[in-house]
Amino acid sequence: MSIILDHVNYIYEAGTAMEYAALKDVSLTIPDGQFIGLIGHTGSGKSTLVQHLNGLLAPSSGNVYYNGADIHDSDYNRKELRSKVGLVFQYPEHQLFEIDVFSDVCYGPKNLGLDKKETELRAYAALKQVGLEDEFFYQSPFDLSGGQKRRVAIAGVLAMKPEVLILDEPTAGLDPKGRDEILDQIAQLREETGMTVILVSHSMEDVAKYVDRIIVMNKGQVMFDDAPREVFRHYKELEEVGLAAPQVTYIMQALKKSGLDVDTDITTIEEAKAAILHALNRV
């Protein structure tokens, strides 16, 4: 069920004075079941890239394949593709439009042609998966908090039972508790279902904690593509393009310089705690 991007280029406003290359010769393979972090400064090409994964944008040149089929072939069913590769946008209000939460989450599976019972079962299960309490099911989605709106938007995609879930800045503007709750639930869903998750984020702490692989975009190109420990070793190069490593990486570097023999490739607080205690015990 992999997604393959083969030498993909995308140009906005092609042939005009406003022409801008948002993606430049991007080649990637996204296999089943990975939890991928996609990072980059504003304008690096992140959002343009993820909109190619389910056919919302078509490459100016190059090809995108899902399960071995070119998604832009004339006879390819892109409606079905979007039920398999679900995208939750950064601003959830752009995906909410029904009179109440439950109706909104029912919209996707209903459009797949499912009967009323199956549609409602899927909607209920998805809302429970994202941790939304029953008392909110029949409220207007526009009366909810930012975090609750994000849960509803994610549930609307989950109700279609996607094989790939793409989340574009799902925790932007949330408090730390709300951020952790949403990402913990996504991580648990991924463990339970085996779905592929692609998390677009500006938070280095979030990607370090949750993902298996990080893809760094810069000026429309892939700058790094590796495991978190390997990518954050290049923290100085990341700083040069407006990014950074997790704060814990800088702490471990400072401890190393001060004489404590610790692993400087640590990327999470849990790893740092274990490494510092181990180093102190040796001392």
Disulfide bonds with the S-S distance in Angstrom:
none
